[in-house]
Amino acid sequence: MKERHVVVFSGAGISAESGLNTFRGPGGLWEGEPVAAVATPDGWKRDPARVLRFYNERRKGVQAVQPNLAHKALRELEDIFKVTIITQNIDDLHERAGSSNIIHLHGEILKSRGCHDSQKLYPCLGDISMGDRAEDGTQLRPHVVWFGEAVPMMDAAVAAAKTADFLIVVGTSLEVYPAANLVDYVPFEIPKFIVDPMPSGLADETFHVIEAKATDGVPRVVAQLRAMMA
Ligand code: APR
């Protein structure tokens, strides 16, 4: 039988129990920093040093935490299924948990790039400072997709979603587009799960809703998928 394909669509909530803030909701990142100032091209033009400081702090945060049971449960899925992790997260926790097929829709905090060439990426484990330059001489910036910028990996994500046999949505408010459109591209009839303590209202009646934290709900969904294949 052809290998069944699980598509996972994750957001900040899957990393919350590792200790990384989500964006919306109590204590969210966007409560402390206005989005426009640190996550838009205008904010970068206005005060690039402020943007660099914001992402330098987030990079340090990512490097100080570990993947949690939810990331690890998704890695175990690869023992039985073809798995594509489509994440809105810029952390590397799915990678560090051992998942091998990951699409970052909104970029990666541990990579940087110049201001003109979005294809030429550089590893970035330390702070980016004003005056740090790419090979083309432009100022280095985080390899992160800001609001209003293109989402180059969306086509690859949509192609993967179209071949899903199962969908697991975990830890996303489904409030940001075009990423949130992803759930509309999976085949209508496949089993869809959403794991979230406060599931988005967009998860319609075709979803199995697991109202739980990721470290509780994701292992339960993985166990259910395993049982389906036993
Ligand atoms: N386990 C699972 N889900 C959780 C947990 C948890 N422990 N804690 C919070 N959540 C859920 C919240 O209920 C919410 O639905 O995670 C979701 C977080 O939503 P957002 O903060 O909006 O994060 P996300 O959906 O990833 O944001 C999308 O917005 O600002 C941009 O680029 C940024 O990629 C980000 C995008």
py3Dmol code that shows the C-alpha trace and the ligand (Angstrom):
import py3Dmol

protein = """\
ATOM      1  CA  MET A   1       0.000   0.000   0.000  1.00  0.00           C
ATOM      2  CA  LYS A   2       1.346   3.477  -0.812  1.00  0.00           C
ATOM      3  CA  GLU A   3       2.857   5.184   2.191  1.00  0.00           C
ATOM      4  CA  ARG A   4       0.195   7.374   3.800  1.00  0.00           C
ATOM      5  CA  HIS A   5       1.064  11.093   4.021  1.00  0.00           C
ATOM      6  CA  VAL A   6       0.526  13.082   7.217  1.00  0.00           C
ATOM      7  CA  VAL A   7       0.678  16.854   6.797  1.00  0.00           C
ATOM      8  CA  VAL A   8       1.227  18.816  10.006  1.00  0.00           C
ATOM      9  CA  PHE A   9       0.505  22.550  10.111  1.00  0.00           C
ATOM     10  CA  SER A  10       2.059  24.067  13.238  1.00  0.00           C
ATOM     11  CA  GLY A  11       2.159  27.491  14.836  1.00  0.00           C
ATOM     12  CA  ALA A  12       3.615  29.202  17.882  1.00  0.00           C
ATOM     13  CA  GLY A  13       1.468  27.143  20.266  1.00  0.00           C
ATOM     14  CA  ILE A  14       3.496  23.977  19.655  1.00  0.00           C
ATOM     15  CA  SER A  15       6.579  25.772  20.984  1.00  0.00           C
ATOM     16  CA  ALA A  16       4.792  27.411  23.937  1.00  0.00           C
ATOM     17  CA  GLU A  17       5.516  24.527  26.331  1.00  0.00           C
ATOM     18  CA  SER A  18       9.177  24.688  25.354  1.00  0.00           C
ATOM     19  CA  GLY A  19       9.091  28.197  26.808  1.00  0.00           C
ATOM     20  CA  LEU A  20       8.702  30.360  23.688  1.00  0.00           C
ATOM     21  CA  ASN A  21       5.968  33.013  23.662  1.00  0.00           C
ATOM     22  CA  THR A  22       3.101  32.861  21.245  1.00  0.00           C
ATOM     23  CA  PHE A  23       2.095  36.042  19.409  1.00  0.00           C
ATOM     24  CA  ARG A  24      -1.541  36.517  20.359  1.00  0.00           C
ATOM     25  CA  GLY A  25      -3.326  35.818  23.580  1.00  0.00           C
ATOM     26  CA  PRO A  26      -2.111  36.493  27.129  1.00  0.00           C
ATOM     27  CA  GLY A  27       1.593  37.438  27.282  1.00  0.00           C
ATOM     28  CA  GLY A  28       1.876  37.196  23.513  1.00  0.00           C
ATOM     29  CA  LEU A  29       4.811  38.787  21.699  1.00  0.00           C
ATOM     30  CA  TRP A  30       2.555  41.286  20.002  1.00  0.00           C
ATOM     31  CA  GLU A  31       1.481  42.642  23.386  1.00  0.00           C
ATOM     32  CA  GLY A  32       5.045  43.723  24.105  1.00  0.00           C
ATOM     33  CA  GLU A  33       6.162  44.931  20.677  1.00  0.00           C
ATOM     34  CA  PRO A  34       3.990  46.609  18.042  1.00  0.00           C
ATOM     35  CA  VAL A  35       3.991  44.372  14.991  1.00  0.00           C
ATOM     36  CA  ALA A  36       4.441  47.361  12.672  1.00  0.00           C
ATOM     37  CA  ALA A  37       7.664  48.394  14.402  1.00  0.00           C
ATOM     38  CA  VAL A  38       9.456  45.035  14.261  1.00  0.00           C
ATOM     39  CA  ALA A  39       7.782  42.742  11.706  1.00  0.00           C
ATOM     40  CA  THR A  40       7.129  44.899   8.637  1.00  0.00           C
ATOM     41  CA  PRO A  41       9.335  46.344   5.875  1.00  0.00           C
ATOM     42  CA  ASP A  42       8.280  49.837   7.060  1.00  0.00           C
ATOM     43  CA  GLY A  43       9.480  49.091  10.571  1.00  0.00           C
ATOM     44  CA  TRP A  44      12.790  47.920   9.111  1.00  0.00           C
ATOM     45  CA  LYS A  45      13.137  51.133   7.073  1.00  0.00           C
ATOM     46  CA  ARG A  46      12.239  53.294  10.069  1.00  0.00           C
ATOM     47  CA  ASP A  47      14.450  51.670  12.717  1.00  0.00           C
ATOM     48  CA  PRO A  48      16.436  48.613  11.550  1.00  0.00           C
ATOM     49  CA  ALA A  49      18.428  48.494  14.791  1.00  0.00           C
ATOM     50  CA  ARG A  50      15.185  48.005  16.745  1.00  0.00           C
ATOM     51  CA  VAL A  51      14.165  45.164  14.437  1.00  0.00           C
ATOM     52  CA  LEU A  52      17.587  43.535  14.813  1.00  0.00           C
ATOM     53  CA  ARG A  53      17.324  43.799  18.622  1.00  0.00           C
ATOM     54  CA  PHE A  54      13.867  42.184  18.575  1.00  0.00           C
ATOM     55  CA  TYR A  55      15.055  39.184  16.550  1.00  0.00           C
ATOM     56  CA  ASN A  56      18.389  38.949  18.418  1.00  0.00           C
ATOM     57  CA  GLU A  57      16.360  38.454  21.597  1.00  0.00           C
ATOM     58  CA  ARG A  58      14.118  35.851  19.941  1.00  0.00           C
ATOM     59  CA  ARG A  59      17.172  33.987  18.550  1.00  0.00           C
ATOM     60  CA  LYS A  60      18.674  33.797  22.040  1.00  0.00           C
ATOM     61  CA  GLY A  61      15.343  32.518  23.347  1.00  0.00           C
ATOM     62  CA  VAL A  62      15.158  29.763  20.735  1.00  0.00           C
ATOM     63  CA  GLN A  63      18.717  28.644  21.483  1.00  0.00           C
ATOM     64  CA  ALA A  64      17.960  28.441  25.209  1.00  0.00           C
ATOM     65  CA  VAL A  65      15.025  25.991  24.937  1.00  0.00           C
ATOM     66  CA  GLN A  66      14.460  22.405  23.852  1.00  0.00           C
ATOM     67  CA  PRO A  67      11.873  20.589  21.727  1.00  0.00           C
ATOM     68  CA  ASN A  68       8.945  19.261  23.768  1.00  0.00           C
ATOM     69  CA  LEU A  69       6.899  16.041  23.712  1.00  0.00           C
ATOM     70  CA  ALA A  70       4.731  17.374  20.894  1.00  0.00           C
ATOM     71  CA  HIS A  71       7.706  17.964  18.566  1.00  0.00           C
ATOM     72  CA  LYS A  72       9.041  14.510  19.500  1.00  0.00           C
ATOM     73  CA  ALA A  73       5.703  12.768  18.892  1.00  0.00           C
ATOM     74  CA  LEU A  74       5.611  14.259  15.380  1.00  0.00           C
ATOM     75  CA  ARG A  75       9.108  12.880  14.743  1.00  0.00           C
ATOM     76  CA  GLU A  76       7.849   9.398  15.724  1.00  0.00           C
ATOM     77  CA  LEU A  77       5.145   9.643  13.044  1.00  0.00           C
ATOM     78  CA  GLU A  78       7.958   9.308  10.502  1.00  0.00           C
ATOM     79  CA  ASP A  79       8.402   5.676  11.607  1.00  0.00           C
ATOM     80  CA  ILE A  80       5.076   4.817   9.944  1.00  0.00           C
ATOM     81  CA  PHE A  81       4.089   7.667   7.619  1.00  0.00           C
ATOM     82  CA  LYS A  82       5.485  10.067   5.121  1.00  0.00           C
ATOM     83  CA  VAL A  83       5.350  13.323   7.129  1.00  0.00           C
ATOM     84  CA  THR A  84       5.515  16.926   5.947  1.00  0.00           C
ATOM     85  CA  ILE A  85       5.776  19.515   8.697  1.00  0.00           C
ATOM     86  CA  ILE A  86       4.560  22.889   7.470  1.00  0.00           C
ATOM     87  CA  THR A  87       5.334  25.394  10.185  1.00  0.00           C
ATOM     88  CA  GLN A  88       4.767  29.106  10.676  1.00  0.00           C
ATOM     89  CA  ASN A  89       7.432  29.002  13.380  1.00  0.00           C
ATOM     90  CA  ILE A  90      10.892  30.446  12.829  1.00  0.00           C
ATOM     91  CA  ASP A  91      12.430  28.299  15.587  1.00  0.00           C
ATOM     92  CA  ASP A  92      14.359  25.070  14.874  1.00  0.00           C
ATOM     93  CA  LEU A  93      12.536  22.883  17.411  1.00  0.00           C
ATOM     94  CA  HIS A  94      11.014  20.567  14.789  1.00  0.00           C
ATOM     95  CA  GLU A  95      14.525  20.086  13.355  1.00  0.00           C
ATOM     96  CA  ARG A  96      16.049  19.445  16.770  1.00  0.00           C
ATOM     97  CA  ALA A  97      13.289  16.918  17.557  1.00  0.00           C
ATOM     98  CA  GLY A  98      14.449  15.014  14.457  1.00  0.00           C
ATOM     99  CA  SER A  99      11.680  15.711  11.930  1.00  0.00           C
ATOM    100  CA  SER A 100      13.208  15.468   8.469  1.00  0.00           C
ATOM    101  CA  ASN A 101      10.799  17.171   6.071  1.00  0.00           C
ATOM    102  CA  ILE A 102      10.027  20.719   7.222  1.00  0.00           C
ATOM    103  CA  ILE A 103       8.698  23.716   5.310  1.00  0.00           C
ATOM    104  CA  HIS A 104       9.132  27.055   7.108  1.00  0.00           C
ATOM    105  CA  LEU A 105       6.465  29.390   5.716  1.00  0.00           C
ATOM    106  CA  HIS A 106       7.671  32.426   7.694  1.00  0.00           C
ATOM    107  CA  GLY A 107      11.441  31.837   7.564  1.00  0.00           C
ATOM    108  CA  GLU A 108      14.049  30.690  10.065  1.00  0.00           C
ATOM    109  CA  ILE A 109      15.571  32.735  12.902  1.00  0.00           C
ATOM    110  CA  LEU A 110      18.895  30.846  12.702  1.00  0.00           C
ATOM    111  CA  LYS A 111      19.472  32.090   9.158  1.00  0.00           C
ATOM    112  CA  SER A 112      20.115  35.595   7.829  1.00  0.00           C
ATOM    113  CA  ARG A 113      20.121  37.236   4.394  1.00  0.00           C
ATOM    114  CA  GLY A 114      20.866  40.527   2.691  1.00  0.00           C
ATOM    115  CA  CYS A 115      18.212  43.090   1.861  1.00  0.00           C
ATOM    116  CA  HIS A 116      18.072  42.402  -1.874  1.00  0.00           C
ATOM    117  CA  ASP A 117      18.768  38.684  -2.438  1.00  0.00           C
ATOM    118  CA  SER A 118      16.294  36.546  -0.457  1.00  0.00           C
ATOM    119  CA  GLN A 119      17.777  33.358  -1.867  1.00  0.00           C
ATOM    120  CA  LYS A 120      21.328  33.770  -0.538  1.00  0.00           C
ATOM    121  CA  LEU A 121      21.116  32.621   3.092  1.00  0.00           C
ATOM    122  CA  TYR A 122      23.751  32.597   5.834  1.00  0.00           C
ATOM    123  CA  PRO A 123      23.818  30.579   9.063  1.00  0.00           C
ATOM    124  CA  CYS A 124      23.074  32.952  11.937  1.00  0.00           C
ATOM    125  CA  LEU A 125      23.691  31.734  15.482  1.00  0.00           C
ATOM    126  CA  GLY A 126      24.671  35.057  17.048  1.00  0.00           C
ATOM    127  CA  ASP A 127      23.375  38.629  17.027  1.00  0.00           C
ATOM    128  CA  ILE A 128      23.042  40.601  13.815  1.00  0.00           C
ATOM    129  CA  SER A 129      24.345  44.149  14.236  1.00  0.00           C
ATOM    130  CA  MET A 130      24.037  47.275  12.125  1.00  0.00           C
ATOM    131  CA  GLY A 131      26.937  47.164   9.671  1.00  0.00           C
ATOM    132  CA  ASP A 132      26.936  43.362   9.318  1.00  0.00           C
ATOM    133  CA  ARG A 133      26.711  42.901   5.584  1.00  0.00           C
ATOM    134  CA  ALA A 134      25.786  40.206   3.070  1.00  0.00           C
ATOM    135  CA  GLU A 135      28.146  39.427   0.166  1.00  0.00           C
ATOM    136  CA  ASP A 136      26.231  41.939  -1.961  1.00  0.00           C
ATOM    137  CA  GLY A 137      27.087  44.656   0.549  1.00  0.00           C
ATOM    138  CA  THR A 138      23.557  45.116   1.874  1.00  0.00           C
ATOM    139  CA  GLN A 139      22.747  45.076   5.584  1.00  0.00           C
ATOM    140  CA  LEU A 140      22.105  41.600   6.986  1.00  0.00           C
ATOM    141  CA  ARG A 141      18.565  40.948   8.248  1.00  0.00           C
ATOM    142  CA  PRO A 142      16.880  37.891   9.794  1.00  0.00           C
ATOM    143  CA  HIS A 143      15.629  35.352   7.237  1.00  0.00           C
ATOM    144  CA  VAL A 144      12.079  35.963   8.461  1.00  0.00           C
ATOM    145  CA  VAL A 145       8.974  36.789   6.406  1.00  0.00           C
ATOM    146  CA  TRP A 146       7.502  40.098   7.614  1.00  0.00           C
ATOM    147  CA  PHE A 147       3.899  41.147   7.203  1.00  0.00           C
ATOM    148  CA  GLY A 148       3.305  42.310   3.651  1.00  0.00           C
ATOM    149  CA  GLU A 149       6.218  40.302   2.261  1.00  0.00           C
ATOM    150  CA  ALA A 150       5.907  37.348  -0.096  1.00  0.00           C
ATOM    151  CA  VAL A 151       5.651  33.819   1.363  1.00  0.00           C
ATOM    152  CA  PRO A 152       7.912  31.987  -1.111  1.00  0.00           C
ATOM    153  CA  MET A 153       7.373  28.534   0.441  1.00  0.00           C
ATOM    154  CA  MET A 154       3.576  28.709   0.108  1.00  0.00           C
ATOM    155  CA  ASP A 155       3.549  26.912  -3.264  1.00  0.00           C
ATOM    156  CA  ALA A 156       5.547  23.989  -1.847  1.00  0.00           C
ATOM    157  CA  ALA A 157       3.251  23.903   1.190  1.00  0.00           C
ATOM    158  CA  VAL A 158       0.111  23.881  -0.962  1.00  0.00           C
ATOM    159  CA  ALA A 159       1.532  21.074  -3.132  1.00  0.00           C
ATOM    160  CA  ALA A 160       2.176  19.015   0.008  1.00  0.00           C
ATOM    161  CA  ALA A 161      -1.260  19.777   1.462  1.00  0.00           C
ATOM    162  CA  LYS A 162      -2.955  18.553  -1.719  1.00  0.00           C
ATOM    163  CA  THR A 163      -1.421  15.082  -1.239  1.00  0.00           C
ATOM    164  CA  ALA A 164      -2.305  14.736   2.455  1.00  0.00           C
ATOM    165  CA  ASP A 165      -4.036  11.609   3.745  1.00  0.00           C
ATOM    166  CA  PHE A 166      -4.252  13.096   7.244  1.00  0.00           C
ATOM    167  CA  LEU A 167      -3.966  16.710   8.512  1.00  0.00           C
ATOM    168  CA  ILE A 168      -2.868  17.712  12.010  1.00  0.00           C
ATOM    169  CA  VAL A 169      -3.186  21.432  12.864  1.00  0.00           C
ATOM    170  CA  VAL A 170      -1.462  22.332  16.122  1.00  0.00           C
ATOM    171  CA  GLY A 171      -0.882  25.587  17.998  1.00  0.00           C
ATOM    172  CA  THR A 172      -2.030  28.168  15.493  1.00  0.00           C
ATOM    173  CA  SER A 173      -4.757  30.792  15.714  1.00  0.00           C
ATOM    174  CA  LEU A 174      -5.225  30.506  11.926  1.00  0.00           C
ATOM    175  CA  GLU A 175      -5.316  34.305  11.850  1.00  0.00           C
ATOM    176  CA  VAL A 176      -2.487  34.991   9.423  1.00  0.00           C
ATOM    177  CA  TYR A 177      -2.787  34.667   5.652  1.00  0.00           C
ATOM    178  CA  PRO A 178      -1.885  33.210   3.250  1.00  0.00           C
ATOM    179  CA  ALA A 179      -0.600  30.556   5.717  1.00  0.00           C
ATOM    180  CA  ALA A 180      -4.040  29.908   7.219  1.00  0.00           C
ATOM    181  CA  ASN A 181      -5.434  29.114   3.757  1.00  0.00           C
ATOM    182  CA  LEU A 182      -3.442  25.913   3.892  1.00  0.00           C
ATOM    183  CA  VAL A 183      -6.234  23.999   5.619  1.00  0.00           C
ATOM    184  CA  ASP A 184      -8.427  24.605   2.554  1.00  0.00           C
ATOM    185  CA  TYR A 185      -6.032  22.774   0.217  1.00  0.00           C
ATOM    186  CA  VAL A 186      -6.140  19.318   1.801  1.00  0.00           C
ATOM    187  CA  PRO A 187      -8.527  16.802   0.182  1.00  0.00           C
ATOM    188  CA  PHE A 188     -11.993  17.365   1.642  1.00  0.00           C
ATOM    189  CA  GLU A 189     -12.589  13.807   2.811  1.00  0.00           C
ATOM    190  CA  ILE A 190      -9.397  13.171   4.811  1.00  0.00           C
ATOM    191  CA  PRO A 191      -9.345  12.968   8.635  1.00  0.00           C
ATOM    192  CA  LYS A 192      -8.335  16.364  10.071  1.00  0.00           C
ATOM    193  CA  PHE A 193      -7.292  17.009  13.668  1.00  0.00           C
ATOM    194  CA  ILE A 194      -6.740  20.298  15.488  1.00  0.00           C
ATOM    195  CA  VAL A 195      -4.845  20.404  18.801  1.00  0.00           C
ATOM    196  CA  ASP A 196      -5.198  23.642  20.749  1.00  0.00           C
ATOM    197  CA  PRO A 197      -6.440  24.611  24.248  1.00  0.00           C
ATOM    198  CA  MET A 198      -8.534  27.288  22.513  1.00  0.00           C
ATOM    199  CA  PRO A 199      -9.116  25.954  18.997  1.00  0.00           C
ATOM    200  CA  SER A 200      -9.695  28.567  16.308  1.00  0.00           C
ATOM    201  CA  GLY A 201     -13.313  29.034  15.306  1.00  0.00           C
ATOM    202  CA  LEU A 202     -12.149  28.394  11.745  1.00  0.00           C
ATOM    203  CA  ALA A 203     -11.815  24.682  12.511  1.00  0.00           C
ATOM    204  CA  ASP A 204     -15.183  23.585  11.192  1.00  0.00           C
ATOM    205  CA  GLU A 205     -17.195  20.489  12.039  1.00  0.00           C
ATOM    206  CA  THR A 206     -15.035  18.385   9.710  1.00  0.00           C
ATOM    207  CA  PHE A 207     -12.175  18.606  12.252  1.00  0.00           C
ATOM    208  CA  HIS A 208     -11.600  16.245  15.183  1.00  0.00           C
ATOM    209  CA  VAL A 209     -11.043  18.940  17.834  1.00  0.00           C
ATOM    210  CA  ILE A 210      -8.628  18.038  20.655  1.00  0.00           C
ATOM    211  CA  GLU A 211      -8.979  20.864  23.168  1.00  0.00           C
ATOM    212  CA  ALA A 212      -5.628  20.319  24.866  1.00  0.00           C
ATOM    213  CA  LYS A 213      -2.085  21.590  25.096  1.00  0.00           C
ATOM    214  CA  ALA A 214       0.244  20.308  22.386  1.00  0.00           C
ATOM    215  CA  THR A 215       2.275  18.029  24.680  1.00  0.00           C
ATOM    216  CA  ASP A 216      -0.949  16.268  25.661  1.00  0.00           C
ATOM    217  CA  GLY A 217      -2.973  16.417  22.436  1.00  0.00           C
ATOM    218  CA  VAL A 218      -0.313  15.658  19.817  1.00  0.00           C
ATOM    219  CA  PRO A 219       0.837  12.344  21.360  1.00  0.00           C
ATOM    220  CA  ARG A 220      -2.853  11.361  21.553  1.00  0.00           C
ATOM    221  CA  VAL A 221      -3.385  12.079  17.856  1.00  0.00           C
ATOM    222  CA  VAL A 222      -0.189  10.212  16.973  1.00  0.00           C
ATOM    223  CA  ALA A 223      -1.382   7.199  18.990  1.00  0.00           C
ATOM    224  CA  GLN A 224      -4.738   7.351  17.148  1.00  0.00           C
ATOM    225  CA  LEU A 225      -3.014   7.425  13.731  1.00  0.00           C
ATOM    226  CA  ARG A 226      -0.751   4.548  14.755  1.00  0.00           C
ATOM    227  CA  ALA A 227      -3.823   2.529  15.819  1.00  0.00           C
ATOM    228  CA  MET A 228      -5.490   3.262  12.448  1.00  0.00           C
ATOM    229  CA  MET A 229      -2.487   1.768  10.705  1.00  0.00           C
ATOM    230  CA  ALA A 230      -2.017  -1.237  13.036  1.00  0.00           C
TER     231      ALA A 230
END
"""
ligand_1 = """\
36
APR
N -0.410 23.986 23.036
C -1.084 24.143 21.859
N -1.545 25.333 21.416
C -1.325 26.407 22.210
C -0.637 26.324 23.445
C -0.169 25.048 23.843
N 0.494 24.860 25.005
N -0.595 27.583 23.989
C -1.226 28.395 23.110
N -1.677 27.696 22.064
C -2.409 28.160 20.883
C -3.278 29.378 21.096
O -4.549 28.999 21.595
C -3.368 29.924 19.664
O -4.412 29.300 18.945
O -1.454 28.528 19.919
C -2.034 29.510 19.049
C -1.051 30.669 18.930
O -1.573 31.589 18.014
P -0.650 32.798 17.560
O 0.025 33.401 18.751
O -1.479 33.666 16.677
O 0.515 32.105 16.723
P 0.474 31.665 15.197
O -0.874 31.179 14.816
O 1.634 30.751 14.991
O 0.779 33.065 14.433
C 0.906 33.007 13.046
O 1.545 35.330 13.049
O 2.733 37.075 13.867
C 2.707 36.129 12.891
O 4.565 35.337 11.740
C 3.901 35.235 12.952
O 4.022 32.920 12.343
C 3.299 33.853 13.119
C 1.893 34.037 12.600
"""
view = py3Dmol.view(width=600, height=400)
view.addModel(protein, "pdb")
view.setStyle({"model": 0}, {"cartoon": {"style": "trace"}})
view.addModel(ligand_1, "xyz")
view.setStyle({"model": 1}, {"stick": {}})
view.zoomTo()
view.show()
